[in-house]
Amino acid sequence: MTATDVTGARTPEAAEVITGARERIDALDDRIIGLIQERTAVSAVIQEARITSGGRRVNLSREMEVLGHYRDALGKPGTALALTLLELCRGRI
């Protein structure tokens, strides 16, 4: 199988560009996953402190701020991304 077969490109030059860009995307995805894991750990600390002090596990007004931040930065798809991120970090409510 050639590089053009794997990438869907029609020329070797385009296949080279695509291959390099995919490698960069893979590296970015690894960083994003690491950041999500870090965010999840920080969120667990916050939840534990809140629960230990007698509060609720989730602060809905804070979650609305997060949703707004992602929506403002990324548009409507940002809201969906934020909802997924919040669910990963605090679980379903």
ZAGU-748134 format. One record per residue: residue in three letters; x, y, z of N, C-alpha, C, O in turn. Coordinates in steps of 0.02 Angstrom, whole numbers, plus 50000, padded with zeros to 5 digits. Layout:
<pts>
ALAXYZXYZXYZXYZ ...
</pts>
This chain:
<pts>
MET500424994150000500005000050000500455006250000500925006650039 THR500315010949957500725017049952500455022549997499895022150023 ALA500865027750006500665033450047500035036850019499615039250056 THR499985036949953499385040049924498765035849938498225038649946 ASP498845029249941498275024949958498045026250030497455026650044 VAL498525026950076498375027850147498065034750160497625035350202 THR498295039750125498065046650139497475048850097497125053550114 GLY497365045350041496845047549995497075053049948496685055549908 ALA497715054849953497995060049909498095057249839498135051149829 ARG498125061749791498225059649721498935060549697499115058349642 THR499355063749739500055064549720500495062849779500275063449837 PRO501115060749767501565059449823501695065649865501775065149926 GLU501705071549834501825077749871501255079049921501375080749979 ALA500645078249897500075079149941500065073949996499895075450053 ALA500245067749980500275062450030500775064250084500655062850143 GLU501335067250065501845069250114501575074650160501685074350221 VAL501235079550132500935084850173500435081950221500435083650281 ILE500005077650196499485074650238499795070450294499585070850352 THR500295066450277500625062250328500925066550383500845065050442 GLY501275071850365501565076350415501035079650458501115080250518 ALA500505081850426499965085150464499615080250510499425082050566 ARG499535074050488499225069050532499655067550593499405066550648 GLU500305067450583500765066450639500695072150690500705070950750 ARG500625078150664500525083950709499855083450746499815084850805 ILE499335081450711498675080550742498715075150797498445076050851 ASP499065069650783499135064350833499485067050895499285065450951 ALA499995071150886500355074050943499905078850981499905078851043 LEU499525082850945499045087350978498515083451016498345085351072 ASP498265078150987497765073951022498055071151086497705070951137 ASP498685068951084498995066351145499035071851199498915070451258 ARG499195077951179499225083451227498525085051254498445086351314 ILE498025085051210497345086551231497115081251282496825083051333 ILE497235074951267497045069551313497395070551381497085069651433 GLY498035072151380498395073451442498095079251482498035078851543 LEU497915084551447497595090251480496915088451509496745090751563 ILE496535084351474495885082251500495985077951563495615078651611 GLN496485073551562496625069551621496835073951679496635072751736 GLU497235079051666497435083751718496835087551745496765088451805 ARG496405089851699495805093451720495345089051763495055091451812 THR495295082751745494885078051783495155077351854494765077251902 ALA495805076851861496115076251927495995082551969495845082052029 VAL496065088451939495945094751975495205095251995495045097452050 SER494765093251951494055093251966493895088752025493465090452066 ALA494225083052029494115078352084494315081652151493975080652202 VAL494855085552151495065089052211494525094052232494355094552291 ILE494265097752184493745102652199493125099352226492845101552276 GLN492905093952194492305090352216492395087752287491945088252328 GLU492975084952300493115082152367493085087652420492795086752473 ALA493395093352406493385098952453492675101452464492485103052520 ARG492295101852410491615104252416491185099452458490825101652503 ILE491245092952445490855087952481491075087652554490645087252598 THR491725087752566491985087452635491735093352676491635092652737 SER491645099052644491415104952680490655105152688490375109952714 GLY490325099952663489595099652670489225102252609488615102752609 GLY489595103952556489275106452496489075100952448489165094952461 ARG488805102952392488605098252340489205096552296489675100552291 ARG489175090852265489725088652221489795093252161490355094452138 VAL489235095852135489245099852073488995106852089488525107852127 ASN489335111752058489125118752063488865120751995489255122251949 LEU488205120851987487905121951922488045128951894488115129751833 SER488105133951937488255140651911488955140751881489075144151830 ARG489425137251911490095136851883490085133051816490435134951769 GLU489685127751813489645124051750489355128451695489565127851637 MET488885132651711488605137251661489145142051636489165143751577 GLU489595144351681490145148651661490605144951611490815147751561 VAL490745138651626491175134651583490845133851514491165134651463 LEU490205132251514489835131451451489865137851410489975137751349 GLY489755143551443489775149951409490465151451380490525154151325 HIS490975149851418491665151051395491815147151331492075149851283 TYR491635140751331491755136551271491315138851213491545138851156 ARG490695140651227490255142951173490515149351143490525150151081 ASP490735153951185491005160351160491635159251118491735162651067 ALA492045154551138492675153351103492585149151040492945150250990 LEU492125144351041492075139450986491395138950953491295134850908 GLY490925143150974490255142850945489855136950973490045133951023 LYS489315135350939488865130150963489215123450975489075120151025 PRO489675121250931490025115050945490435115351010490555110151041 GLY490635121251030490995122051093490575120151153490825117551202 THR489925121451149489475119551203489455112051210489485109351265 ALA489395108551154489385101151156490045098451183490055093751222 LEU490595101551163491245099451188491295100551264491535096251300 ALA491065106251287491075107851358490635102951398490835100751452 LEU490055101251371489625096451406489975089751414489935086651467 THR490315087551361490685081251365491255081751415491355077151455 LEU491605087251414492155088351460491915088451532492215085351576 LEU491365091851544491085092051612490875085151635490985083251692 GLU490575081351590490375074551608490985070151624490965066151672 LEU491505070851586492115067151600492405068951668492665064651704 CYS492365075251685492685077751747492265076651810492545076051864 ARG491615076451803491205075751863490725069951860490405068451910 GLY490665066651803490185061251796489495063951779489395070051778 ARG489045059551766488365061651750488015064251812488125061851867 ILE487585069351801487185071851858486455070451845486035072151886 
</pts>
